Amino acid sequence: MRMCTPIRGLLMALAVMFGTAMAFAPIPRITWEHREVRLVQFHEPDIYNYSALLLSENK
């Protein structure tokens, strides 16, 4: 089954445009330096599930 020429041309143009957009897209970083982000480190005794601590109304 042959694809009609206008659709084929449209698909090729979209593929080129998508490829160009991806070439200039920012590359996600996998690593980060500790000084680059502002993290707060904390520890509560006997707490192992910190998501429960964050949801707690007592703290």
N, CA, C and O atoms as CSV, one atom per row, in Angstrom:
chain,resi,resn,atom,element,x,y,z
A,1,MET,N,N,0.841,-1.173,0.000
A,1,MET,CA,C,0.000,0.000,0.000
A,1,MET,C,C,0.892,1.243,0.000
A,1,MET,O,O,1.722,1.421,0.891
A,2,ARG,N,N,0.714,2.087,-0.991
A,2,ARG,CA,C,1.538,3.285,-1.127
A,2,ARG,C,C,0.893,4.454,-0.415
A,2,ARG,O,O,-0.321,4.650,-0.477
A,3,MET,N,N,1.722,5.225,0.259
A,3,MET,CA,C,1.235,6.412,0.947
A,3,MET,C,C,1.182,7.544,-0.074
A,3,MET,O,O,2.111,7.706,-0.865
A,4,CYS,N,N,0.121,8.317,-0.065
A,4,CYS,CA,C,0.043,9.402,-1.036
A,4,CYS,C,C,1.123,10.441,-0.744
A,4,CYS,O,O,1.516,10.634,0.407
A,5,THR,N,N,1.586,11.093,-1.772
A,5,THR,CA,C,2.741,11.987,-1.708
A,5,THR,C,C,2.582,13.137,-0.721
A,5,THR,O,O,3.529,13.409,0.017
A,6,PRO,N,N,1.432,13.837,-0.659
A,6,PRO,CA,C,1.345,14.942,0.310
A,6,PRO,C,C,1.512,14.489,1.762
A,6,PRO,O,O,2.154,15.174,2.558
A,7,ILE,N,N,0.943,13.355,2.098
A,7,ILE,CA,C,1.062,12.859,3.481
A,7,ILE,C,C,2.495,12.440,3.763
A,7,ILE,O,O,3.024,12.694,4.846
A,8,ARG,N,N,3.121,11.799,2.785
A,8,ARG,CA,C,4.509,11.372,2.954
A,8,ARG,C,C,5.413,12.593,3.151
A,8,ARG,O,O,6.293,12.584,4.011
A,9,GLY,N,N,5.193,13.637,2.355
A,9,GLY,CA,C,5.985,14.861,2.488
A,9,GLY,C,C,5.768,15.532,3.837
A,9,GLY,O,O,6.707,16.036,4.453
A,10,LEU,N,N,4.519,15.531,4.286
A,10,LEU,CA,C,4.207,16.116,5.589
A,10,LEU,C,C,4.901,15.356,6.711
A,10,LEU,O,O,5.463,15.959,7.624
A,11,LEU,N,N,4.859,14.044,6.637
A,11,LEU,CA,C,5.513,13.236,7.668
A,11,LEU,C,C,7.023,13.442,7.661
A,11,LEU,O,O,7.653,13.495,8.716
A,12,MET,N,N,7.596,13.559,6.472
A,12,MET,CA,C,9.042,13.795,6.389
A,12,MET,C,C,9.398,15.167,6.963
A,12,MET,O,O,10.400,15.306,7.664
A,13,ALA,N,N,8.577,16.183,6.667
A,13,ALA,CA,C,8.826,17.523,7.201
A,13,ALA,C,C,8.716,17.529,8.727
A,13,ALA,O,O,9.524,18.160,9.409
A,14,LEU,N,N,7.722,16.830,9.255
A,14,LEU,CA,C,7.573,16.749,10.713
A,14,LEU,C,C,8.756,16.035,11.353
A,14,LEU,O,O,9.218,16.427,12.424
A,15,ALA,N,N,9.243,14.991,10.697
A,15,ALA,CA,C,10.393,14.261,11.229
A,15,ALA,C,C,11.630,15.151,11.271
A,15,ALA,O,O,12.392,15.115,12.237
A,16,VAL,N,N,11.831,15.953,10.220
A,16,VAL,CA,C,12.983,16.863,10.188
A,16,VAL,C,C,12.839,17.931,11.267
A,16,VAL,O,O,13.802,18.238,11.970
A,17,MET,N,N,11.645,18.496,11.401
A,17,MET,CA,C,11.424,19.533,12.413
A,17,MET,C,C,11.612,18.975,13.819
A,17,MET,O,O,12.205,19.632,14.675
A,18,PHE,N,N,11.111,17.765,14.060
A,18,PHE,CA,C,11.255,17.154,15.381
A,18,PHE,C,C,12.722,16.873,15.679
A,18,PHE,O,O,13.190,17.096,16.796
A,19,GLY,N,N,13.437,16.387,14.685
A,19,GLY,CA,C,14.864,16.124,14.863
A,19,GLY,C,C,15.640,17.392,15.160
A,19,GLY,O,O,16.545,17.385,15.994
A,20,THR,N,N,15.293,18.484,14.483
A,20,THR,CA,C,15.955,19.763,14.726
A,20,THR,C,C,15.640,20.267,16.127
A,20,THR,O,O,16.525,20.762,16.825
A,21,ALA,N,N,14.392,20.144,16.537
A,21,ALA,CA,C,14.008,20.588,17.879
A,21,ALA,C,C,14.742,19.781,18.941
A,21,ALA,O,O,15.172,20.334,19.954
A,22,MET,N,N,14.887,18.497,18.721
A,22,MET,CA,C,15.578,17.659,19.703
A,22,MET,C,C,17.070,17.974,19.754
A,22,MET,O,O,17.701,17.810,20.799
A,23,ALA,N,N,17.638,18.423,18.640
A,23,ALA,CA,C,19.064,18.745,18.613
A,23,ALA,C,C,19.373,19.942,19.509
A,23,ALA,O,O,20.460,20.013,20.084
A,24,PHE,N,N,18.437,20.881,19.638
A,24,PHE,CA,C,18.666,22.073,20.445
A,24,PHE,C,C,17.993,22.001,21.814
A,24,PHE,O,O,18.037,22.971,22.571
A,25,ALA,N,N,17.387,20.894,22.135
A,25,ALA,CA,C,16.718,20.737,23.428
A,25,ALA,C,C,17.774,20.589,24.527
A,25,ALA,O,O,18.847,20.038,24.280
A,26,PRO,N,N,17.482,21.075,25.732
A,26,PRO,CA,C,18.447,20.908,26.823
A,26,PRO,C,C,18.587,19.436,27.197
A,26,PRO,O,O,17.619,18.676,27.178
A,27,ILE,N,N,19.790,19.062,27.530
A,27,ILE,CA,C,20.068,17.679,27.917
A,27,ILE,C,C,19.853,17.565,29.425
A,27,ILE,O,O,20.454,18.325,30.184
A,28,PRO,N,N,19.017,16.639,29.872
A,28,PRO,CA,C,18.793,16.499,31.318
A,28,PRO,C,C,20.069,16.054,32.029
A,28,PRO,O,O,20.825,15.227,31.521
A,29,ARG,N,N,20.288,16.612,33.194
A,29,ARG,CA,C,21.463,16.255,33.977
A,29,ARG,C,C,21.155,15.059,34.854
A,29,ARG,O,O,20.062,14.947,35.409
A,30,ILE,N,N,22.104,14.185,34.973
A,30,ILE,CA,C,21.947,13.006,35.818
A,30,ILE,C,C,22.563,13.261,37.190
A,30,ILE,O,O,22.105,12.715,38.194
A,31,THR,N,N,23.591,14.083,37.230
A,31,THR,CA,C,24.270,14.354,38.498
A,31,THR,C,C,24.157,15.834,38.845
A,31,THR,O,O,23.904,16.673,37.980
A,32,TRP,N,N,24.346,16.132,40.099
A,32,TRP,CA,C,24.347,17.512,40.568
A,32,TRP,C,C,25.314,17.603,41.729
A,32,TRP,O,O,25.575,16.621,42.423
A,33,GLU,N,N,25.829,18.776,41.922
A,33,GLU,CA,C,26.737,19.040,43.032
A,33,GLU,C,C,25.918,19.448,44.251
A,33,GLU,O,O,24.882,20.100,44.114
A,34,HIS,N,N,26.368,19.076,45.418
A,34,HIS,CA,C,25.642,19.400,46.644
A,34,HIS,C,C,25.503,20.910,46.820
A,34,HIS,O,O,24.475,21.381,47.307
A,35,ARG,N,N,26.515,21.667,46.434
A,35,ARG,CA,C,26.467,23.127,46.596
A,35,ARG,C,C,25.542,23.792,45.584
A,35,ARG,O,O,25.207,24.965,45.746
A,36,GLU,N,N,25.120,23.073,44.540
A,36,GLU,CA,C,24.252,23.648,43.513
A,36,GLU,C,C,22.785,23.679,43.925
A,36,GLU,O,O,21.997,24.437,43.358
A,37,VAL,N,N,22.421,22.882,44.884
A,37,VAL,CA,C,21.024,22.825,45.309
A,37,VAL,C,C,20.939,23.136,46.796
A,37,VAL,O,O,21.891,22.906,47.543
A,38,ARG,N,N,19.820,23.650,47.211
A,38,ARG,CA,C,19.629,23.996,48.625
A,38,ARG,C,C,18.759,22.926,49.277
A,38,ARG,O,O,17.533,23.032,49.320
A,39,LEU,N,N,19.418,21.914,49.772
A,39,LEU,CA,C,18.714,20.827,50.436
A,39,LEU,C,C,18.799,21.014,51.944
A,39,LEU,O,O,19.804,21.488,52.474
A,40,VAL,N,N,17.739,20.637,52.613
A,40,VAL,CA,C,17.734,20.651,54.070
A,40,VAL,C,C,17.761,19.201,54.519
A,40,VAL,O,O,16.871,18.418,54.186
A,41,GLN,N,N,18.779,18.856,55.269
A,41,GLN,CA,C,18.874,17.498,55.783
A,41,GLN,C,C,18.354,17.483,57.210
A,41,GLN,O,O,18.719,18.329,58.027
A,42,PHE,N,N,17.504,16.520,57.499
A,42,PHE,CA,C,16.974,16.410,58.850
A,42,PHE,C,C,16.797,14.940,59.187
A,42,PHE,O,O,16.756,14.075,58.312
A,43,HIS,N,N,16.693,14.688,60.480
A,43,HIS,CA,C,16.511,13.318,60.956
A,43,HIS,C,C,15.665,13.362,62.222
A,43,HIS,O,O,15.931,14.152,63.127
A,44,GLU,N,N,14.667,12.526,62.280
A,44,GLU,CA,C,13.847,12.374,63.480
A,44,GLU,C,C,14.066,10.963,64.003
A,44,GLU,O,O,14.007,10.009,63.228
A,45,PRO,N,N,14.314,10.809,65.285
A,45,PRO,CA,C,14.519,9.468,65.835
A,45,PRO,C,C,13.270,8.606,65.667
A,45,PRO,O,O,12.148,9.088,65.820
A,46,ASP,N,N,13.471,7.360,65.360
A,46,ASP,CA,C,12.417,6.351,65.199
A,46,ASP,C,C,11.457,6.657,64.046
A,46,ASP,O,O,10.359,6.103,64.007
A,47,ILE,N,N,11.837,7.504,63.128
A,47,ILE,CA,C,11.017,7.770,61.943
A,47,ILE,C,C,11.746,7.178,60.745
A,47,ILE,O,O,12.892,7.530,60.465
A,48,TYR,N,N,11.076,6.284,60.049
A,48,TYR,CA,C,11.667,5.652,58.875
A,48,TYR,C,C,10.902,5.997,57.610
A,48,TYR,O,O,11.417,5.820,56.506
A,49,ASN,N,N,9.684,6.484,57.757
A,49,ASN,CA,C,8.866,6.860,56.611
A,49,ASN,C,C,8.654,8.370,56.679
A,49,ASN,O,O,7.716,8.846,57.318
A,50,TYR,N,N,9.528,9.111,56.020
A,50,TYR,CA,C,9.470,10.570,56.120
A,50,TYR,C,C,8.263,11.159,55.413
A,50,TYR,O,O,7.850,12.271,55.740
A,51,SER,N,N,7.685,10.450,54.456
A,51,SER,CA,C,6.468,10.971,53.827
A,51,SER,C,C,5.333,11.004,54.849
A,51,SER,O,O,4.495,11.905,54.809
A,52,ALA,N,N,5.296,10.033,55.765
A,52,ALA,CA,C,4.285,10.057,56.828
A,52,ALA,C,C,4.549,11.220,57.777
A,52,ALA,O,O,3.607,11.838,58.274
A,53,LEU,N,N,5.814,11.523,58.032
A,53,LEU,CA,C,6.157,12.655,58.886
A,53,LEU,C,C,5.719,13.966,58.237
A,53,LEU,O,O,5.209,14.853,58.922
A,54,LEU,N,N,5.908,14.095,56.945
A,54,LEU,CA,C,5.518,15.318,56.251
A,54,LEU,C,C,4.007,15.487,56.223
A,54,LEU,O,O,3.512,16.614,56.201
A,55,LEU,N,N,3.271,14.390,56.223
A,55,LEU,CA,C,1.817,14.453,56.209
A,55,LEU,C,C,1.230,14.602,57.606
A,55,LEU,O,O,0.041,14.882,57.758
A,56,SER,N,N,2.059,14.415,58.621
A,56,SER,CA,C,1.579,14.472,59.994
A,56,SER,C,C,1.175,15.890,60.366
A,56,SER,O,O,1.859,16.850,60.011
A,57,GLU,N,N,0.070,16.020,61.076
A,57,GLU,CA,C,-0.388,17.331,61.529
A,57,GLU,C,C,0.272,17.720,62.844
A,57,GLU,O,O,0.198,18.883,63.242
A,58,ASN,N,N,0.912,16.783,63.525
A,58,ASN,CA,C,1.530,17.058,64.819
A,58,ASN,C,C,2.864,17.780,64.685
A,58,ASN,O,O,3.278,18.460,65.625
A,59,LYS,N,N,3.530,17.662,63.588
A,59,LYS,CA,C,4.882,18.231,63.428
A,59,LYS,C,C,4.832,19.525,62.662
A,59,LYS,O,O,5.870,20.146,62.431
